[in-house]
Amino acid sequence: MIILQEMTTKKEMKAFVKFPFKLYKDNPYWVPPIINDEISSFDKTKNPVFEHAEARFFVAKKNNEVVGRVAAIINYTEIKKQKLKKMRFGWFDFIDDIEVSTLLLQKVEEIGVQNNLEFMEGPVGFSNLDKVGVLTEGFDHIGTMITWYNHAYYKTHLEKLGFNIEKEYLESKFLFKNVKREPLERVGELIKKRYHLTPLNFTKTKEIFPYVDKMFDLFNESYAALPSFVPISEREKEYFKKKYISFINPEYIKFVVDKNGDMIAFAITMPSFSEALQKANGKLFPFGIFHLLKAKNNSKDALFYLIGVHPEHQNKGIHALLFLEFQKSFEPKGIINCIRTPELASNEAIAAVWKNFDSKVYKRRCTYKKVI
């Protein structure tokens, strides 16, 4: 018999977070999260997303062992401001048993109906800075710290349960040697003169902080037109600033400002921490932190996390300026691979940018939707 249990205490939340460690044990492609960090992100007293969202966490148990999990999420900004009556679900993992996946998703649907919502979509997180999508291709490639990995049967279960593909995301990579400095310099100089732009580079984290709020404002503006976009609140800006910016190498962050000092473009990259997180196995201490610091300083893979250009400056070649600055920073580090995080397959503008570097799609993932 399979039973459902809601997880609320710290001990229960730890069990919720740790279930994938058993499900993907010895899988060479799964990248584990830091356990305490993930528990903290679900804490209503610590994560400001809970000012405009709520979540409930459930596990399925068989013979008193956890065999599946799901987070049922309601984002009220999305519902009230965007008029999207959507029930979100995420952190969705389960053994290959249709009874387990059915029970978990039925609970999500029940909560959606109770709240007068019209459809459910997932897997997604609280906002656009969270992980997204079920992996549908690329199971034999290592994951990243900002993507979910899953078994191939997840897609089959969702389709059997009446879900249809809602959005498709692509992950690609290209060799850093494909980023040629000379053509970027030619284009970059023209763009700087024509639009009176200045790229900003950093060597110390404290130099970045005065610009971070402007970056998140620009993030909200540049991503607003994408489907399912939920803007980041003032409190969330502070939260992400402390959580992420202080840990990313300053030279992996680039901004572009106009003649008035207003930010018109940004790009955040980071070294790949995938193998370091696998070695850490969910724990920073005693040795996990050393694996992460080693990757921070020595990884030859660069992960492109976020790129944004102000709507008024899109399609003007601004990306060339950003890539020129990355070329200058990455060459001395001996970067070999540039890896793209999930991007909407429908985003033709960004696809045109990566095309210049002979970028190859190596993973696909989707969110699934069901009317309730």
C-alpha positions as CSV (number, residue, x, y, z in Angstrom):
1,M,0.0,0.0,0.0
2,I,1.2,3.5,-0.9
3,I,0.4,6.4,1.4
4,L,1.0,10.1,1.1
5,Q,2.5,12.2,3.9
6,E,2.9,16.0,4.1
7,M,6.3,17.0,5.2
8,T,6.5,20.0,7.6
9,T,9.1,19.6,10.3
10,K,12.9,20.1,9.7
11,K,13.5,16.4,10.0
12,E,10.7,15.7,7.5
13,M,12.0,18.3,5.0
14,K,15.5,16.7,5.2
15,A,13.9,13.4,4.2
16,F,12.1,15.2,1.3
17,V,15.4,16.7,0.1
18,K,17.4,13.4,0.5
19,F,15.1,11.1,-1.4
20,P,16.8,11.7,-4.8
21,F,20.1,10.7,-3.2
22,K,18.7,7.2,-2.9
23,L,16.9,7.3,-6.3
24,Y,20.1,8.4,-8.2
25,K,22.7,6.6,-6.1
26,D,25.7,5.7,-8.2
27,N,24.2,7.6,-11.3
28,P,27.2,9.3,-12.9
29,Y,25.0,12.1,-14.4
30,W,23.0,13.3,-11.4
31,V,24.3,16.4,-9.6
32,P,23.2,16.5,-5.9
33,P,22.2,19.8,-4.2
34,I,23.7,20.9,-1.0
35,I,21.2,19.4,1.5
36,N,21.1,22.3,4.0
37,D,20.9,24.9,1.3
38,E,17.9,23.2,-0.3
39,I,16.2,22.8,3.1
40,S,16.8,26.5,3.7
41,S,15.2,27.5,0.4
42,F,12.0,25.8,1.5
43,D,12.0,27.6,4.8
44,K,9.2,30.3,5.0
45,T,11.3,32.4,7.5
46,K,14.3,32.5,5.2
47,N,13.2,32.6,1.5
48,P,11.3,35.8,0.7
49,V,9.5,34.1,-2.2
50,F,7.0,33.0,0.5
51,E,5.8,36.6,0.8
52,H,3.9,36.0,-2.5
53,A,3.9,32.3,-2.8
54,E,3.1,29.2,-0.8
55,A,4.2,25.6,-1.1
56,R,3.3,22.3,0.4
57,F,5.6,19.3,0.3
58,F,4.6,15.7,0.0
59,V,6.2,12.3,-0.1
60,A,4.8,8.9,-1.1
61,K,5.7,6.0,1.1
62,K,5.7,2.3,0.5
63,N,6.5,-0.1,3.3
64,N,7.5,3.0,5.3
65,E,10.1,4.0,2.7
66,V,10.0,7.2,0.7
67,V,9.3,6.3,-3.0
68,G,8.4,9.7,-4.4
69,R,8.1,13.4,-3.7
70,V,6.5,16.6,-5.0
71,A,6.2,20.2,-4.1
72,A,2.8,21.8,-4.7
73,I,3.3,25.6,-5.4
74,I,1.0,28.6,-5.8
75,N,2.6,31.9,-6.9
76,Y,0.1,34.7,-6.2
77,T,2.0,37.3,-8.2
78,E,1.4,35.1,-11.2
79,I,-2.3,34.5,-10.4
80,K,-3.2,38.1,-9.4
81,K,-1.1,40.2,-11.7
82,Q,-0.8,38.0,-14.7
83,K,-4.2,36.4,-14.4
84,L,-2.7,32.9,-14.8
85,K,-4.7,30.5,-12.7
86,K,-1.8,28.1,-12.5
87,M,-1.0,25.4,-10.0
88,R,2.8,24.8,-10.1
89,F,4.5,21.6,-9.1
90,G,8.2,20.9,-8.8
91,W,10.9,18.8,-7.0
92,F,9.0,15.9,-8.6
93,D,10.8,12.6,-8.2
94,F,9.5,9.0,-8.0
95,I,10.3,5.4,-8.6
96,D,9.1,3.7,-11.8
97,D,5.6,3.0,-10.4
98,I,2.6,4.7,-12.0
99,E,0.7,4.4,-8.7
100,V,3.3,6.6,-7.0
101,S,3.3,9.3,-9.6
102,T,-0.5,9.2,-9.8
103,L,-0.9,9.7,-6.1
104,L,1.6,12.6,-6.0
105,L,0.0,14.5,-8.9
106,Q,-3.5,13.9,-7.7
107,K,-2.6,15.7,-4.5
108,V,-1.3,18.7,-6.5
109,E,-4.5,18.7,-8.6
110,E,-6.6,18.6,-5.4
111,I,-4.9,21.6,-4.1
112,G,-5.3,23.4,-7.4
113,V,-9.0,22.7,-7.4
114,Q,-9.4,23.9,-3.8
115,N,-7.8,27.2,-4.8
116,N,-10.0,27.6,-7.9
117,L,-7.0,27.2,-10.3
118,E,-7.5,26.1,-13.9
119,F,-4.4,24.1,-14.8
120,M,-1.3,22.6,-13.4
121,E,2.2,22.9,-14.9
122,G,5.6,21.5,-14.0
123,P,8.1,20.7,-13.0
124,V,8.8,24.3,-12.2
125,G,10.1,26.1,-9.1
126,F,8.8,29.3,-7.4
127,S,10.2,31.7,-10.0
128,N,12.3,31.9,-13.2
129,L,15.6,31.6,-11.2
130,D,14.6,28.1,-10.1
131,K,15.2,24.8,-11.9
132,V,12.7,23.9,-14.7
133,G,11.6,21.0,-16.8
134,V,11.6,17.2,-17.2
135,L,14.7,16.0,-19.1
136,T,13.5,14.3,-22.3
137,E,16.9,14.0,-24.2
138,G,20.4,13.9,-23.0
139,F,20.3,11.4,-20.1
140,D,23.9,10.4,-20.7
141,H,25.3,13.9,-20.0
142,I,26.2,15.2,-16.5
143,G,23.7,17.7,-15.1
144,T,24.4,21.2,-13.7
145,M,23.8,22.8,-10.3
146,I,20.9,24.7,-11.8
147,T,19.0,21.9,-13.5
148,W,17.1,18.8,-12.4
149,Y,18.1,15.4,-13.7
150,N,15.6,12.6,-14.0
151,H,15.1,9.1,-15.3
152,A,13.7,8.6,-18.8
153,Y,10.5,7.2,-17.5
154,Y,9.3,10.5,-16.0
155,K,8.1,11.7,-19.4
156,T,6.2,8.4,-20.0
157,H,4.4,8.7,-16.6
158,L,3.3,12.3,-17.3
159,E,2.0,11.4,-20.7
160,K,0.1,8.4,-19.3
161,L,-1.5,10.7,-16.7
162,G,-2.9,13.1,-19.3
163,F,-0.3,15.8,-19.4
164,N,0.8,17.5,-22.6
165,I,4.0,19.4,-23.4
166,E,3.6,23.1,-22.5
167,K,7.1,24.5,-23.1
168,E,10.3,23.1,-24.4
169,Y,13.8,24.1,-23.2
170,L,17.1,23.5,-24.9
171,E,20.6,23.1,-23.4
172,S,23.6,23.6,-25.7
173,K,27.3,23.9,-25.5
174,F,30.1,25.1,-27.7
175,L,33.9,25.1,-27.5
176,F,35.4,28.3,-26.1
177,K,37.9,28.3,-29.0
178,N,34.9,29.1,-31.3
179,V,34.7,32.6,-29.6
180,K,37.1,34.5,-31.9
181,R,38.4,37.8,-30.5
182,E,39.1,39.7,-33.8
183,P,35.6,39.8,-35.2
184,L,34.2,40.5,-31.7
185,E,36.6,43.4,-31.3
186,R,35.6,44.9,-34.7
187,V,31.9,44.6,-34.0
188,G,32.3,45.6,-30.3
189,E,34.1,48.9,-31.2
190,L,31.5,49.9,-33.6
191,I,28.7,49.2,-31.2
192,K,30.4,51.1,-28.3
193,K,30.9,54.2,-30.5
194,R,27.4,54.1,-32.1
195,Y,25.5,53.7,-28.9
196,H,28.0,55.3,-26.4
197,L,28.3,52.1,-24.4
198,T,30.8,51.0,-21.8
199,P,31.4,47.4,-20.6
200,L,32.1,46.9,-16.9
201,N,34.5,44.3,-15.6
202,F,35.2,43.4,-12.0
203,T,38.0,41.8,-10.0
204,K,36.5,42.0,-6.6
205,T,33.0,41.0,-5.4
206,K,32.5,44.3,-3.5
207,E,32.8,46.2,-6.8
208,I,29.7,44.3,-8.1
209,F,27.2,45.0,-5.3
210,P,26.4,48.6,-6.2
211,Y,25.1,47.3,-9.6
212,V,23.2,44.2,-8.5
213,D,19.8,45.9,-7.9
214,K,20.0,47.6,-11.3
215,M,20.8,44.2,-12.8
216,F,17.7,42.6,-11.3
217,D,15.6,45.5,-12.4
218,L,16.9,44.9,-15.9
219,F,16.3,41.2,-15.5
220,N,12.7,41.9,-14.8
221,E,12.4,44.2,-17.9
222,S,14.3,42.0,-20.3
223,Y,12.6,38.7,-19.4
224,A,9.1,40.2,-19.0
225,A,7.9,39.1,-22.4
226,L,8.7,35.5,-21.9
227,P,5.8,33.1,-21.0
228,S,5.5,32.3,-17.3
229,F,7.8,35.1,-16.2
230,V,7.4,36.1,-12.6
231,P,9.2,39.3,-11.6
232,I,11.7,39.3,-8.7
233,S,10.6,41.3,-5.7
234,E,12.8,43.7,-3.7
235,R,13.2,41.2,-0.9
236,E,14.2,38.5,-3.3
237,K,16.8,40.7,-4.8
238,E,18.5,40.9,-1.4
239,Y,18.1,37.2,-0.9
240,F,19.7,36.3,-4.3
241,K,22.4,38.9,-3.9
242,K,23.6,37.2,-0.6
243,K,23.0,33.7,-1.8
244,Y,24.7,33.8,-5.3
245,I,26.6,36.9,-6.1
246,S,29.0,36.6,-3.3
247,F,30.0,33.1,-4.4
248,I,30.4,33.8,-8.2
249,N,33.8,34.7,-9.4
250,P,33.7,38.5,-10.1
251,E,35.4,38.2,-13.5
252,Y,32.5,35.9,-14.5
253,I,30.0,38.8,-14.3
254,K,29.7,41.4,-17.0
255,F,27.6,44.6,-17.3
256,V,27.2,47.2,-20.1
257,V,26.1,50.7,-19.3
258,D,25.1,53.7,-21.5
259,K,26.4,57.2,-21.5
260,N,24.2,58.1,-18.5
261,G,25.5,55.1,-16.5
262,D,22.2,53.2,-16.9
263,M,22.6,49.4,-17.3
264,I,21.5,48.1,-20.6
265,A,22.9,44.6,-20.6
266,F,24.2,42.0,-18.2
267,A,25.6,38.4,-18.3
268,I,26.2,36.1,-15.4
269,T,28.4,33.0,-15.9
270,M,30.0,30.7,-13.4
271,P,32.5,27.8,-13.3
272,S,30.9,24.4,-13.5
273,F,30.5,23.0,-10.0
274,S,28.9,19.7,-11.2
275,E,31.8,17.3,-10.4
276,A,32.6,19.2,-7.2
277,L,29.0,18.8,-6.0
278,Q,29.1,15.1,-6.9
279,K,32.2,14.7,-4.7
280,A,30.6,16.8,-1.9
281,N,27.5,14.5,-2.0
282,G,25.2,17.1,-0.4
283,K,27.5,18.3,2.4
284,L,29.7,21.4,2.6
285,F,31.6,20.1,5.5
286,P,34.1,18.7,6.2
287,F,35.4,18.4,2.7
288,G,32.7,19.6,0.3
289,I,33.6,23.2,0.5
290,F,37.2,22.4,-0.7
291,H,35.8,20.6,-3.8
292,L,33.7,23.7,-4.6
293,L,36.5,26.1,-4.0
294,K,38.8,24.0,-6.2
295,A,36.2,24.1,-9.0
296,K,35.7,27.8,-8.6
297,N,39.3,28.4,-9.3
298,N,40.2,25.6,-11.7
299,S,37.1,24.5,-13.7
300,K,37.6,24.5,-17.4
301,D,33.9,24.6,-18.1
302,A,32.0,27.9,-18.0
303,L,28.2,27.9,-17.4
304,F,26.2,30.7,-19.0
305,Y,23.5,31.3,-16.4
306,L,21.7,34.6,-17.2
307,I,22.0,37.0,-20.1
308,G,19.7,40.1,-20.4
309,V,19.5,43.1,-22.8
310,H,17.2,46.0,-22.3
311,P,14.2,45.7,-24.8
312,E,15.2,49.0,-26.4
313,H,18.7,47.7,-27.1
314,Q,17.9,44.2,-28.3
315,N,18.9,43.2,-31.9
316,K,21.7,45.8,-31.9
317,G,24.6,43.3,-31.4
318,I,25.1,44.1,-27.7
319,H,25.9,40.4,-27.1
320,A,29.1,40.9,-29.0
321,L,30.3,43.3,-26.4
322,L,29.5,40.9,-23.6
323,F,31.2,38.0,-25.4
324,L,34.3,40.0,-26.1
325,E,34.7,40.7,-22.4
326,F,34.2,37.0,-21.6
327,Q,36.8,36.1,-24.2
328,K,39.3,38.4,-22.5
329,S,38.6,36.9,-19.1
330,F,38.3,33.2,-20.0
331,E,41.3,32.9,-22.3
332,P,43.9,33.2,-19.4
333,K,41.9,30.6,-17.4
334,G,42.1,28.0,-20.2
335,I,38.3,27.6,-20.4
336,I,37.5,24.8,-22.8
337,N,33.7,24.4,-22.9
338,C,30.9,27.0,-22.7
339,I,27.6,25.5,-21.4
340,R,24.2,27.0,-21.8
341,T,21.5,26.5,-19.1
342,P,17.9,25.8,-20.2
343,E,16.5,28.4,-22.7
344,L,13.1,28.4,-24.2
345,A,13.1,26.7,-27.6
346,S,10.8,29.5,-28.8
347,N,13.4,32.2,-28.0
348,E,14.7,32.8,-31.5
349,A,16.7,35.9,-30.6
350,I,19.0,34.1,-28.2
351,A,19.3,31.1,-30.6
352,A,20.6,33.5,-33.2
353,V,23.4,34.6,-30.8
354,W,24.6,31.1,-30.0
355,K,24.6,30.2,-33.7
356,N,27.7,32.3,-34.2
357,F,29.7,29.9,-32.0
358,D,28.6,26.6,-33.6
359,S,26.6,25.8,-30.5
360,K,25.2,22.2,-30.4
361,V,22.0,21.2,-28.6
362,Y,22.8,18.2,-26.3
363,K,19.8,18.2,-23.9
364,R,16.1,18.9,-24.2
365,R,13.6,19.3,-21.4
366,C,9.9,20.2,-21.1
367,T,7.3,21.4,-18.7
368,Y,4.0,19.5,-18.8
369,K,0.5,20.9,-18.4
370,K,-2.9,19.5,-17.5
371,V,-6.3,21.3,-17.3
372,I,-7.9,20.7,-13.9
